[in-house]
Amino acid sequence: MNQAVDTNNTPTVAANTKQWYRTIWRWHFYAGLFCIPFIITLALSGAIYLFKPQIDQWNERPFHNLSEVGTPAAPETLIKAATEHLPGSTFQNFRLPGDADDAVLVSVTKDGERYLTYIHPSNAKMLHQMSYENQFIRQVRTFHGELLVGTTGSLFVELAACWAIVLILTGLYLWWPRSAKGLAGVLYPRLTKTGRVFWRDLHAVVGFWISIMALFLLLSGLPWSLVWGSAFKEVRQWTEEPVQQDWRVRSVEEHHHHGTESPNDRPNLKPNIVNAAQDLQFAPPVELSWDEGLWKVASQHQNRPLRATAWLNPETGSVEKRSGFNDKSTVDKVVGVGIAAHEGQLFGWFNQLLGVVTALGLVTLAVSGFILWRKRKPESTLGAPSPLDHRKAKIVGVGILALGIFLPLVGISLVALWALEWLVIRRIEPVAVWLGMQIHH
């Protein structure tokens, strides 16, 4: 039997497949056009942040292996030197030095801003002071999460990340081989080809190989986001398990004191407290802060599963309570592992290498996608693939809207775009034609 055409002239199987392909391609096109600039900026800034420990170590090299280090000064003397250098400031935390000849880092706050003060361990001389937020790596992190423009930037980053998930899922559908023509252009690019074939192969093959890692990076970053992260935090509070996460919805909340007592109400930080904190041998960097009548010892290691926290008696230095990664709920463990892998710190240098390869792959996808668009774009229109079947377009649109239940910003933006299309764009025929929308008279 001939399966191509029936007596009612119904579409052939090949034509039906082509309609689905072009419909998915159309969504992929619009998602990509929006995401390209964000993918490039987030990939590059994320690749830099993968090396935060190395960058921190490089920036702090003038404060290691100090000369003329003698008898250590009392911890309280070092704290006093930090607060006196910035009149009106209050003590925030005391970072345990790695070695005896390293400067001691004391964090202070003034008018809501945090400052890092490096103090000589013996003579209590102030070596350097800077704003915590003005550090290069903090600027990179803020750019990565907020584009340096606060809440508005956070929303755009989250919106782009959510649509990038749609972009990858639709891209995998487009990549899927539909005929037995070999592995060229599917699992490896035909580098001897030129023009659109070369760029198409590069785009498709690189997209396939990095898709899983890219999806992981996007999904593991959602707990930090403004809308999704806030909703997830609320859902966590509905569960029976206590909320024990050490992740934050917004980066600006990180490392701030949340106790009920002012750091100024604390007793002197005695040498035996510092010694007791060092004896815990937590993964560095380790910070001492005053928290609800006890000295809190907290590891701030980039690998979240290595973090631990203990609270010490302010007189004896004995451990009053302690918590570690194994004490957290299952959900918080999953989030913690995801964040550590996202930041490239879960399994050492190979994690960083994998992150860099993924970031470079994403940049390659963005650049090759842009070039492919420019090569096929007519001068008079945007160059979006034309819709061949309105019903299929609706089905795909509803499917993406359903995905918006999991990714609220996708759903919200999709409804807004549909409203804009039907209420405004379709009434302005030149704009609709330029965007590649069909106009029915």
PETA-V284497 format. One record per residue. RES is the residue in three letters. NEAR is the number of other C-alpha atoms within 8 Angstrom. Layout:
BEGIN
{{RES/NEAR} {RES/NEAR}}
END
This chain:
BEGIN
{{MET/2} {ASN/5} {GLN/7} {ALA/8} {VAL/10} {ASP/8} {THR/5} {ASN/5} {ASN/6} {THR/7} {PRO/8} {THR/9} {VAL/8} {ALA/7} {ALA/8} {ASN/9} {THR/8} {LYS/8} {GLN/12} {TRP/9} {TYR/9} {ARG/12} {THR/15} {ILE/12} {TRP/12} {ARG/12} {TRP/10} {HIS/12} {PHE/10} {TYR/9} {ALA/12} {GLY/12} {LEU/8} {PHE/9} {CYS/12} {ILE/11} {PRO/8} {PHE/10} {ILE/13} {ILE/11} {THR/9} {LEU/9} {ALA/12} {LEU/11} {SER/12} {GLY/13} {ALA/11} {ILE/9} {TYR/11} {LEU/12} {PHE/10} {LYS/9} {PRO/7} {GLN/7} {ILE/9} {ASP/9} {GLN/8} {TRP/7} {ASN/7} {GLU/8} {ARG/7} {PRO/6} {PHE/10} {HIS/9} {ASN/6} {LEU/10} {SER/5} {GLU/4} {VAL/10} {GLY/5} {THR/5} {PRO/9} {ALA/10} {ALA/8} {PRO/10} {GLU/9} {THR/9} {LEU/14} {ILE/11} {LYS/8} {ALA/12} {ALA/15} {THR/13} {GLU/9} {HIS/7} {LEU/7} {PRO/6} {GLY/7} {SER/11} {THR/10} {PHE/12} {GLN/12} {ASN/11} {PHE/12} {ARG/11} {LEU/12} {PRO/9} {GLY/6} {ASP/5} {ALA/8} {ASP/10} {ASP/13} {ALA/12} {VAL/13} {LEU/12} {VAL/16} {SER/13} {VAL/15} {THR/12} {LYS/10} {ASP/5} {GLY/5} {GLU/8} {ARG/11} {TYR/12} {LEU/12} {THR/14} {TYR/14} {ILE/16} {HIS/12} {PRO/14} {SER/9} {ASN/7} {ALA/11} {LYS/7} {MET/12} {LEU/9} {HIS/7} {GLN/9} {MET/9} {SER/10} {TYR/10} {GLU/7} {ASN/8} {GLN/9} {PHE/6} {ILE/10} {ARG/10} {GLN/11} {VAL/12} {ARG/11} {THR/11} {PHE/10} {HIS/11} {GLY/11} {GLU/14} {LEU/11} {LEU/8} {VAL/8} {GLY/8} {THR/8} {THR/8} {GLY/12} {SER/14} {LEU/12} {PHE/8} {VAL/12} {GLU/13} {LEU/10} {ALA/12} {ALA/10} {CYS/12} {TRP/11} {ALA/13} {ILE/10} {VAL/11} {LEU/12} {ILE/11} {LEU/8} {THR/12} {GLY/12} {LEU/11} {TYR/8} {LEU/9} {TRP/10} {TRP/7} {PRO/6} {ARG/4} {SER/4} {ALA/5} {LYS/5} {GLY/5} {LEU/7} {ALA/9} {GLY/11} {VAL/13} {LEU/9} {TYR/9} {PRO/11} {ARG/10} {LEU/6} {THR/5} {LYS/7} {THR/8} {GLY/6} {ARG/8} {VAL/9} {PHE/13} {TRP/13} {ARG/10} {ASP/13} {LEU/12} {HIS/12} {ALA/12} {VAL/14} {VAL/11} {GLY/14} {PHE/10} {TRP/8} {ILE/11} {SER/10} {ILE/7} {MET/8} {ALA/10} {LEU/10} {PHE/9} {LEU/9} {LEU/12} {LEU/7} {SER/11} {GLY/10} {LEU/10} {PRO/13} {TRP/11} {SER/15} {LEU/12} {VAL/10} {TRP/11} {GLY/12} {SER/11} {ALA/8} {PHE/9} {LYS/8} {GLU/8} {VAL/8} {ARG/8} {GLN/9} {TRP/6} {THR/7} {GLU/5} {GLU/5} {PRO/7} {VAL/8} {GLN/7} {GLN/8} {ASP/5} {TRP/7} {ARG/10} {VAL/11} {ARG/9} {SER/9} {VAL/4} {GLU/8} {GLU/7} {HIS/4} {HIS/5} {HIS/6} {HIS/5} {GLY/7} {THR/6} {GLU/8} {SER/7} {PRO/11} {ASN/6} {ASP/6} {ARG/8} {PRO/5} {ASN/5} {LEU/9} {LYS/9} {PRO/8} {ASN/8} {ILE/14} {VAL/11} {ASN/8} {ALA/10} {ALA/10} {GLN/9} {ASP/6} {LEU/6} {GLN/6} {PHE/10} {ALA/11} {PRO/8} {PRO/9} {VAL/13} {GLU/13} {LEU/13} {SER/11} {TRP/12} {ASP/13} {GLU/7} {GLY/8} {LEU/10} {TRP/13} {LYS/13} {VAL/13} {ALA/12} {SER/14} {GLN/11} {HIS/11} {GLN/8} {ASN/11} {ARG/13} {PRO/9} {LEU/10} {ARG/14} {ALA/12} {THR/11} {ALA/12} {TRP/12} {LEU/15} {ASN/11} {PRO/11} {GLU/5} {THR/8} {GLY/10} {SER/7} {VAL/9} {GLU/8} {LYS/7} {ARG/9} {SER/9} {GLY/10} {PHE/11} {ASN/6} {ASP/6} {LYS/10} {SER/10} {THR/6} {VAL/6} {ASP/11} {LYS/12} {VAL/8} {VAL/10} {GLY/13} {VAL/12} {GLY/9} {ILE/11} {ALA/14} {ALA/12} {HIS/12} {GLU/12} {GLY/15} {GLN/14} {LEU/11} {PHE/8} {GLY/8} {TRP/8} {PHE/7} {ASN/12} {GLN/13} {LEU/8} {LEU/9} {GLY/12} {VAL/10} {VAL/8} {THR/11} {ALA/12} {LEU/10} {GLY/11} {LEU/14} {VAL/12} {THR/10} {LEU/12} {ALA/13} {VAL/9} {SER/12} {GLY/11} {PHE/10} {ILE/9} {LEU/11} {TRP/9} {ARG/7} {LYS/7} {ARG/7} {LYS/10} {PRO/7} {GLU/5} {SER/5} {THR/11} {LEU/10} {GLY/11} {ALA/11} {PRO/10} {SER/9} {PRO/12} {LEU/7} {ASP/8} {HIS/7} {ARG/6} {LYS/10} {ALA/10} {LYS/8} {ILE/8} {VAL/10} {GLY/8} {VAL/8} {GLY/8} {ILE/11} {LEU/11} {ALA/9} {LEU/10} {GLY/12} {ILE/8} {PHE/6} {LEU/10} {PRO/10} {LEU/11} {VAL/14} {GLY/14} {ILE/9} {SER/8} {LEU/9} {VAL/8} {ALA/8} {LEU/8} {TRP/8} {ALA/9} {LEU/9} {GLU/9} {TRP/9} {LEU/8} {VAL/9} {ILE/11} {ARG/12} {ARG/8} {ILE/8} {GLU/9} {PRO/6} {VAL/9} {ALA/14} {VAL/11} {TRP/11} {LEU/10} {GLY/12} {MET/10} {GLN/8} {ILE/8} {HIS/3} {HIS/2}}
END
